Amino acid sequence: MPRFVLGRETATRQDVHSTPLGYSRELLQVGETLPIPAAAELVDRLDVQTSVTVAFNGSLGDSLLALSSVRAVLDWLRLRHPSREIRVAVEGRHAALVRRAVPLGLLEPVAGPTILIGDRVTVDKHAGDVIPIVCDPAAPPCWASSWRVHTDLPARYYLALERRLGVRLPANRDFCPLLLTPEPSANPVVRALRTDGWFAGRTIAVITATSWPERKDYTVTRYLRMAEHLAQRSGTDVRLLVVGGDATTPKTCAIGNTGRPVRALRLDGVPALDLADVFALCDVVIGNDTGLTHLAALSRQPDGGGPPVVGLYARHSYSKWTTGLDHHHAVATAFSERMHQGDLCPVRDALGAHADGGLAAITPEYLADLAAGLLPGVGRPGGTG
């Protein structure tokens, strides 16, 4: 049976395989020296820098979850040198999105040495005088402190750097920076959808894009059934935006065979930057375990508002591969629960195929009931599956 995790889950060290952090964050003030030794050479090299370069060219999801490393480095530099001007440059295929997470007021760097934060391939290929901070999702362990486990990948990155730098950093819960969208009215995709009435009622975005369809695709058919059940349960019409994978040419098309209360539109090939603006205006976003679902969870309106996001997990740990934000929820199969409890990876640990039915074990009716609980005025879901 699928397991529903509503918001942030607090796990004890007995529940999840983890590595002791080595100190209790709750007992330390921000800026206080940790009771474990710092990586002295790294600290000495970073201490004299005034330039940071962020460069991610890997998958969208990996890149977004690694933004907590950028936050950790900038937090440390501000604590260390509060009056120093730190210049930041953003490069790589996801640069436009990443810039939304970089604090305002920072300038492009001057020529010279820089702290380079990026994925392993990008850092290895980067020329010039750099101090590398490599973001490898397989590297940081699942940290435990004071009987609490920090399972999500952004927390792992942030706390790994906190340990290396030897100082209690400011973040307490939300380790990954949000991607605050500008006023989306200038976005042509948003304008077209608004003109056609797509944000006038209950608008649900569902994400079918995935790199592994046979294992991680919930399918359009199941999403349509979910939307029809949701419309019946909530007593309102549902507008369903079906977000597909990359295509050569952006396109939209109507989807037939829907129930009367459901109006569905497929969006294929829409750039991630435009989708961030679309997601921020929806009432709920539901997606496969993929980068666009992470994007939806991080994309917020200028005032910080935005939809709850539900990720569907059958193959990987639902707790690791999430943003760790309170509005980012998960529905997980028994196999994903096993990956969570043991901090396992089916690829790294060479595990066989799951035997619990995969995402098919999550019925559209079950998912609709959970989504209804996240809609204001409809009601909350009743426990776990």
Protein Blocks (a to p, Z undefined) as FASTA:
>chain_A
ZZddehjadddfklpccddehiafklpcehiacfbdcdfklmmmmmmpcbdcdddfbdfk
lmmmmmmmmmmmmmmmmmmmmmbccddddedjklmmmmmmpcghiacddeddddddddfk
lmmmpgcjdddddddfklpccddeehiacfbfklmmmmmmmmmnopacfblklmcccddd
ddfklpmklmmmmmnopmmmccddddfbdfblmlmcgbjklmmmmmmmmmmmnopacddd
ddddddfbdcddddehiafklccdddehiafklmmmmmmmmmbdcddddfklmmmmmpcc
fkopacddddddfkbcfklmcghiaklccdddfklmmmmmnopafklnopacdfehpjml
pcfklmmmmmmmmpghkbpcehjZZ
